[in-house]
């Protein structure tokens, strides 16, 4: 049985959130599955060691419609590429008519898809209900990123026992989802006063200004940046950390899937969708808000209590 899974969302966090359902599909059919995903999902690096995955096919579609699979010609180009792979079944984690037509024109006989034109809702709940209905089984929403054990042990030998090791998520998909950098610098200083700690700066090349400010601060000598590393190179480092502290970003979901305790600061994104699916995630929300009211457009970065973040951080490290 050759199975294709289509997951067209952008971002590492979404890729991780869909993992439990992809793994469940693989187990159900006792076969590795192929993934059709966008390159920004970083699936090729995140799933490098995952034995549930046969092949990752990049869906090249861009906002400016310049991608290899954009437009009518790109649509039929993708059809021809998928036809050659002779898939027997497809799971489409999306409600677009485009992907239904793609599957039919590709000649896939068995098609499972979200209801067409489904309105946006809780991303985890939609995926869970869809997969459980199709596979007729209960599926935990807890993701599991699979890593080669030798990679983990190699990094572990390089970690000093003198320090605690904390992954710090200073980046975010937008400025309203980011706690002020000065807060993180102060937080690291306070933590280090109580518990000697190394901080691993989870940020990419686009966050170079944030990384440089951290490195030039008083706590800079205790910081290790990720911005020059591949995602696959950061995973063994994260796996050897004791805690994640940071914004609701892809790094949060990676840490949760690596079974690392996470302290997630939600200030402008939906807690019920992104903060409750994993047993590893503890949350801090803006003062005066609830889990239900903390969502898009909450704009609560200035209402995150520094004292609460510090207290919870120390507790979780201990």
Kinemage of the C-alpha trace (Angstrom):
@kinemage 1
@onewidth
@group {chain A} dominant
@subgroup {mainchain}
@vectorlist {calphas} color= white
{ca unk a 1} P 0.000 0.000 0.000
{ca unk a 2} L 1.537 3.296 -1.123
{ca unk a 3} L 0.133 6.150 0.979
{ca unk a 4} L 0.461 9.889 0.406
{ca unk a 5} L -0.234 12.508 3.086
{ca unk a 6} L -0.865 16.084 1.950
{ca unk a 7} L -0.157 18.707 4.625
{ca unk a 8} L 0.097 22.112 2.900
{ca unk a 9} L 0.465 24.412 5.920
{ca unk a 10} L 3.596 26.536 6.253
{ca unk a 11} L 5.842 26.398 9.296
{ca unk a 12} L 7.711 24.004 11.567
{ca unk a 13} L 5.139 24.208 14.339
{ca unk a 14} L 2.267 23.025 12.167
{ca unk a 15} L 4.426 20.213 10.761
{ca unk a 16} L 5.126 18.972 14.272
{ca unk a 17} L 1.470 19.221 15.333
{ca unk a 18} L 0.420 16.900 12.472
{ca unk a 19} L 3.019 14.241 13.373
{ca unk a 20} L 0.817 12.068 15.642
{ca unk a 21} L -1.676 11.621 12.818
{ca unk a 22} L 0.986 10.931 10.194
{ca unk a 23} L 2.526 8.320 12.476
{ca unk a 24} L -0.905 6.778 13.096
{ca unk a 25} L -1.493 6.470 9.338
{ca unk a 26} L 1.879 4.769 8.899
{ca unk a 27} L 1.130 2.299 11.710
{ca unk a 28} L -2.375 1.575 10.424
{ca unk a 29} L -1.105 0.557 6.985
{ca unk a 30} L 2.165 -0.899 8.309
{ca unk a 31} L 3.992 1.102 5.707
{ca unk a 32} L 6.105 4.205 5.393
{ca unk a 33} L 4.184 7.172 3.995
{ca unk a 34} L 5.128 9.933 1.578
{ca unk a 35} L 4.494 13.565 2.486
{ca unk a 36} L 3.532 16.404 0.170
{ca unk a 37} L 4.503 19.514 2.134
{ca unk a 38} L 5.804 23.018 1.638
{ca unk a 39} L 9.538 23.522 2.018
{ca unk a 40} L 9.030 26.014 4.866
{ca unk a 41} L 7.606 23.192 6.956
{ca unk a 42} L 11.236 21.994 7.247
{ca unk a 43} L 9.931 18.433 7.093
{ca unk a 44} L 13.067 17.185 5.320
{ca unk a 45} L 15.170 18.181 8.342
{ca unk a 46} L 12.677 17.550 11.134
{ca unk a 47} L 11.883 14.044 9.904
{ca unk a 48} L 15.366 13.045 8.772
{ca unk a 49} L 15.517 10.097 11.216
{ca unk a 50} L 11.818 9.213 11.168
{ca unk a 51} L 11.275 5.618 10.023
{ca unk a 52} L 7.576 6.295 9.325
{ca unk a 53} L 8.494 8.496 6.364
{ca unk a 54} L 9.354 7.144 2.929
{ca unk a 55} L 9.704 10.340 0.915
{ca unk a 56} L 9.170 14.063 1.295
{ca unk a 57} L 7.839 15.827 -1.795
{ca unk a 58} L 8.125 19.610 -1.713
{ca unk a 59} L 5.027 21.536 -2.767
{ca unk a 60} L 6.477 24.590 -4.493
{ca unk a 61} L 3.770 27.255 -4.245
{ca unk a 62} L 4.522 30.914 -3.421
{ca unk a 63} L 2.492 33.963 -2.463
{ca unk a 64} L 3.514 35.674 -5.707
{ca unk a 65} L 2.429 32.622 -7.761
{ca unk a 66} L 5.954 32.058 -9.065
{ca unk a 67} L 6.352 28.548 -7.692
{ca unk a 68} L 6.924 25.434 -9.769
{ca unk a 69} L 3.458 24.146 -8.785
{ca unk a 70} L 1.556 27.456 -9.014
{ca unk a 71} L -1.154 28.212 -11.519
{ca unk a 72} L -2.850 25.835 -13.939
{ca unk a 73} L 0.410 24.725 -15.547
{ca unk a 74} L 1.954 24.086 -12.136
{ca unk a 75} L -1.121 22.115 -11.063
{ca unk a 76} L -0.805 19.748 -14.026
{ca unk a 77} L 2.954 19.594 -13.546
{ca unk a 78} L 2.388 18.306 -10.012
{ca unk a 79} L -0.180 15.795 -11.280
{ca unk a 80} L 2.372 14.305 -13.658
{ca unk a 81} L 4.981 14.110 -10.903
{ca unk a 82} L 2.616 12.294 -8.531
{ca unk a 83} L 1.252 9.938 -11.195
{ca unk a 84} L 4.697 8.369 -11.549
{ca unk a 85} L 4.645 7.360 -7.879
{ca unk a 86} L 1.426 5.313 -8.193
{ca unk a 87} L -0.138 6.045 -4.803
{ca unk a 88} L -3.002 3.827 -3.641
{ca unk a 89} L -4.407 6.152 -0.968
{ca unk a 90} L -4.156 9.789 0.050
{ca unk a 91} L -4.969 11.650 3.263
{ca unk a 92} L -5.559 15.368 2.658
{ca unk a 93} L -5.269 17.532 5.797
{ca unk a 94} L -6.933 20.424 4.013
{ca unk a 95} L -10.439 21.277 2.753
{ca unk a 96} L -9.470 22.791 -0.603
{ca unk a 97} L -11.090 21.575 -3.806
{ca unk a 98} L -7.696 21.944 -5.486
{ca unk a 99} L -6.239 19.014 -3.532
{ca unk a 100} L -9.289 16.825 -4.149
{ca unk a 101} L -8.957 17.419 -7.897
{ca unk a 102} L -5.218 16.806 -7.632
{ca unk a 103} L -5.830 13.400 -6.062
{ca unk a 104} L -8.514 12.432 -8.614
{ca unk a 105} L -6.476 13.522 -11.651
{ca unk a 106} L -3.458 11.701 -10.236
{ca unk a 107} L -5.508 8.519 -10.298
{ca unk a 108} L -5.518 7.783 -6.574
{ca unk a 109} L -8.494 5.508 -5.941
{ca unk a 110} L -8.921 5.958 -2.169
{ca unk a 111} L -9.189 9.593 -1.020
{ca unk a 112} L -9.677 10.807 2.552
{ca unk a 113} L -10.029 14.570 3.024
{ca unk a 114} L -11.336 17.227 5.374
{ca unk a 115} L -14.883 18.335 4.479
{ca unk a 116} L -14.684 20.679 1.493
{ca unk a 117} L -14.559 24.426 2.241
{ca unk a 118} L -14.274 23.768 5.990
{ca unk a 119} L -13.941 26.984 7.985
{ca unk a 120} L -10.782 27.565 10.008
{ca unk a 121} L -10.933 26.267 13.562
{ca unk a 122} L -8.714 24.531 16.136
{ca unk a 123} L -5.921 23.021 14.026
{ca unk a 124} L -5.278 20.151 16.453
{ca unk a 125} L -8.938 19.276 16.908
{ca unk a 126} L -9.599 19.216 13.156
{ca unk a 127} L -6.641 16.921 12.485
{ca unk a 128} L -7.489 14.636 15.405
{ca unk a 129} L -11.166 14.212 14.482
{ca unk a 130} L -10.297 13.622 10.812
{ca unk a 131} L -7.583 11.032 11.488
{ca unk a 132} L -9.533 9.209 14.192
{ca unk a 133} L -12.628 8.942 11.987
{ca unk a 134} L -10.633 7.672 9.019
{ca unk a 135} L -8.509 5.202 10.997
{ca unk a 136} L -11.224 4.202 13.472
{ca unk a 137} L -8.908 4.570 16.471
{ca unk a 138} L -8.119 7.031 19.265
{ca unk a 139} L -4.942 9.049 18.623
{ca unk a 140} L -3.013 11.038 21.223
{ca unk a 141} L -2.273 14.607 20.126
{ca unk a 142} L 1.197 14.385 21.722
{ca unk a 143} L 3.783 14.568 18.896
{ca unk a 144} L 7.032 12.620 18.883
{ca unk a 145} L 10.039 13.819 16.897
{ca unk a 146} L 12.253 10.797 16.287
{ca unk a 147} L 16.039 11.288 16.503
{ca unk a 148} L 18.997 9.006 16.025
{ca unk a 149} L 20.167 8.031 19.532
{ca unk a 150} L 23.839 8.292 18.595
{ca unk a 151} L 23.352 11.958 17.691
{ca unk a 152} L 21.774 12.619 21.087
{ca unk a 153} L 24.552 10.842 22.990
{ca unk a 154} L 27.301 12.622 21.040
{ca unk a 155} L 25.888 16.029 22.015
{ca unk a 156} L 25.248 14.915 25.592
{ca unk a 157} L 28.978 14.257 26.066
{ca unk a 158} L 29.667 17.882 25.094
{ca unk a 159} L 27.252 19.342 27.665
{ca unk a 160} L 28.789 20.496 30.927
{ca unk a 161} L 27.187 19.189 34.122
{ca unk a 162} L 28.117 22.491 35.763
{ca unk a 163} L 25.215 24.210 34.022
{ca unk a 164} L 21.533 23.730 33.443
{ca unk a 165} L 20.731 23.862 29.744
{ca unk a 166} L 17.725 25.865 28.541
{ca unk a 167} L 16.412 26.457 25.023
{ca unk a 168} L 15.298 30.091 24.701
{ca unk a 169} L 12.679 30.883 22.047
{ca unk a 170} L 13.283 34.557 21.356
{ca unk a 171} L 11.971 34.520 17.777
{ca unk a 172} L 8.359 34.598 16.576
{ca unk a 173} L 6.356 34.769 13.353
{ca unk a 174} L 5.520 38.419 14.038
{ca unk a 175} L 6.402 41.234 16.477
{ca unk a 176} L 3.080 41.016 18.362
{ca unk a 177} L 3.867 37.395 19.297
{ca unk a 178} L 7.274 38.260 20.727
{ca unk a 179} L 8.046 39.151 24.342
{ca unk a 180} L 10.473 42.094 24.483
{ca unk a 181} L 14.113 41.019 24.180
{ca unk a 182} L 15.064 43.037 27.253
{ca unk a 183} L 12.694 40.853 29.237
{ca unk a 184} L 14.533 37.738 28.075
{ca unk a 185} L 17.914 39.258 28.895
{ca unk a 186} L 16.752 40.182 32.376
{ca unk a 187} L 15.116 36.769 32.827
{ca unk a 188} L 18.330 34.958 31.892
{ca unk a 189} L 20.327 37.120 34.290
{ca unk a 190} L 17.916 36.357 37.154
{ca unk a 191} L 17.884 32.630 36.404
{ca unk a 192} L 21.670 32.528 36.195
{ca unk a 193} L 21.978 34.224 39.596
{ca unk a 194} L 20.083 31.325 41.163
{ca unk a 195} L 21.015 28.460 38.853
{ca unk a 196} L 24.093 28.541 36.564
{ca unk a 197} L 22.579 28.081 33.102
{ca unk a 198} L 23.509 27.945 29.428
{ca unk a 199} L 20.891 29.406 27.087
{ca unk a 200} L 20.493 28.093 23.548
{ca unk a 201} L 19.064 30.841 21.355
{ca unk a 202} L 16.350 29.316 19.161
{ca unk a 203} L 16.249 31.785 16.296
{ca unk a 204} L 17.014 31.809 12.589
{ca unk a 205} L 18.944 34.049 10.230
{ca unk a 206} L 16.067 36.552 10.059
{ca unk a 207} L 16.436 37.074 13.818
{ca unk a 208} L 20.125 37.928 13.681
{ca unk a 209} L 19.552 41.328 15.309
{ca unk a 210} L 17.902 39.683 18.321
{ca unk a 211} L 20.693 37.116 18.596
{ca unk a 212} L 23.395 39.781 18.431
{ca unk a 213} L 21.730 41.836 21.166
{ca unk a 214} L 21.569 38.753 23.399
{ca unk a 215} L 25.220 37.929 22.719
{ca unk a 216} L 26.347 41.480 23.462
{ca unk a 217} L 24.419 41.627 26.767
{ca unk a 218} L 25.754 40.720 30.209
{ca unk a 219} L 24.387 37.201 29.839
{ca unk a 220} L 25.894 36.814 26.357
{ca unk a 221} L 28.787 34.627 27.520
{ca unk a 222} L 26.234 32.028 28.625
{ca unk a 223} L 24.407 31.991 25.278
{ca unk a 224} L 24.787 29.617 22.320
{ca unk a 225} L 23.098 30.786 19.072
{ca unk a 226} L 21.283 28.515 16.611
{ca unk a 227} L 21.178 30.904 13.660
{ca unk a 228} L 24.140 29.324 11.815
{ca unk a 229} L 22.930 25.762 12.345
{ca unk a 230} L 20.611 23.630 10.247
{ca unk a 231} L 17.358 22.646 11.946
{ca unk a 232} L 18.540 19.028 11.960
{ca unk a 233} L 21.702 20.107 13.814
{ca unk a 234} L 19.727 21.871 16.530
{ca unk a 235} L 17.539 18.880 17.403
{ca unk a 236} L 20.147 16.891 19.399
{ca unk a 237} L 21.073 20.091 21.249
{ca unk a 238} L 17.447 20.747 22.167
{ca unk a 239} L 16.941 17.115 23.189
{ca unk a 240} L 19.674 17.541 25.804
{ca unk a 241} L 18.122 20.695 27.276
{ca unk a 242} L 16.088 20.639 30.463
{ca unk a 243} L 13.553 23.309 29.499
{ca unk a 244} L 12.210 25.560 26.743
{ca unk a 245} L 11.249 29.129 27.651
{ca unk a 246} L 9.884 31.347 24.932
{ca unk a 247} L 7.267 32.637 22.559
{ca unk a 248} L 4.640 30.584 20.748
{ca unk a 249} L 6.808 29.709 17.775
{ca unk a 250} L 7.926 26.664 15.817
{ca unk a 251} L 10.710 26.058 18.325
{ca unk a 252} L 8.141 25.615 21.091
{ca unk a 253} L 6.442 22.798 19.207
{ca unk a 254} L 9.747 21.166 18.308
{ca unk a 255} L 10.730 21.138 21.994
{ca unk a 256} L 7.366 19.715 23.047
{ca unk a 257} L 7.758 16.946 20.457
{ca unk a 258} L 11.246 16.161 21.785
{ca unk a 259} L 9.669 15.590 25.209
{ca unk a 260} L 11.208 18.735 26.713
{ca unk a 261} L 9.248 20.684 29.323
{ca unk a 262} L 8.129 23.996 27.833
{ca unk a 263} L 7.130 27.324 29.315
{ca unk a 264} L 5.270 29.048 26.479
{ca unk a 265} L 4.365 32.733 26.503
{ca unk a 266} L 1.098 33.310 24.660
{ca unk a 267} L 0.313 36.932 23.950
{ca unk a 268} L -1.222 37.082 20.471
{ca unk a 269} L -2.072 33.537 19.379
{ca unk a 270} L -4.741 30.993 20.375
{ca unk a 271} L -3.854 29.066 23.522
{ca unk a 272} L -6.581 26.474 22.991
{ca unk a 273} L -5.134 25.518 19.598
{ca unk a 274} L -1.389 25.743 20.193
{ca unk a 275} L -0.929 25.501 23.951
{ca unk a 276} L -3.049 22.574 25.109
{ca unk a 277} L -2.303 19.644 22.790
{ca unk a 278} L 0.906 18.513 24.526
{ca unk a 279} L 1.516 17.375 28.103
{ca unk a 280} L 4.882 19.130 27.921
{ca unk a 281} L 3.544 22.678 27.516
{ca unk a 282} L 2.962 24.996 30.483
{ca unk a 283} L 1.679 28.449 29.582
{ca unk a 284} L 1.807 32.070 30.665
{ca unk a 285} L -0.896 34.385 29.333
{ca unk a 286} L -1.367 38.167 29.602
{ca unk a 287} L -2.682 39.439 32.920
{ca unk a 288} L -6.446 39.943 32.716
{ca unk a 289} L -6.871 37.336 29.964
{ca unk a 290} L -8.005 33.701 30.076
{ca unk a 291} L -7.010 30.721 27.966
{ca unk a 292} L -10.212 31.257 25.990
{ca unk a 293} L -9.637 34.964 25.361
{ca unk a 294} L -5.948 34.713 24.514
{ca unk a 295} L -6.071 34.375 20.744
{ca unk a 296} L -5.215 36.316 17.585
{ca unk a 297} L -5.319 40.095 18.107
{ca unk a 298} L -5.040 39.856 21.898
{ca unk a 299} L -1.897 42.029 21.657
{ca unk a 300} L -0.864 41.189 25.206
{ca unk a 301} L 2.947 41.256 25.059
{ca unk a 302} L 3.147 44.086 27.605
{ca unk a 303} L 0.856 42.214 30.009
{ca unk a 304} L 3.010 39.103 30.432
{ca unk a 305} L 4.090 39.065 34.071
{ca unk a 306} L 7.877 38.949 34.393
{ca unk a 307} L 7.617 37.638 37.953
{ca unk a 308} L 5.357 34.784 36.860
{ca unk a 309} L 7.699 33.794 34.034
{ca unk a 310} L 10.690 33.852 36.398
{ca unk a 311} L 8.888 31.864 39.102
{ca unk a 312} L 7.699 29.189 36.696
{ca unk a 313} L 11.100 29.026 34.984
{ca unk a 314} L 12.941 28.360 38.241
{ca unk a 315} L 10.331 25.799 39.284
{ca unk a 316} L 10.559 23.897 36.001
{ca unk a 317} L 14.371 23.931 35.928
{ca unk a 318} L 14.420 22.524 39.456
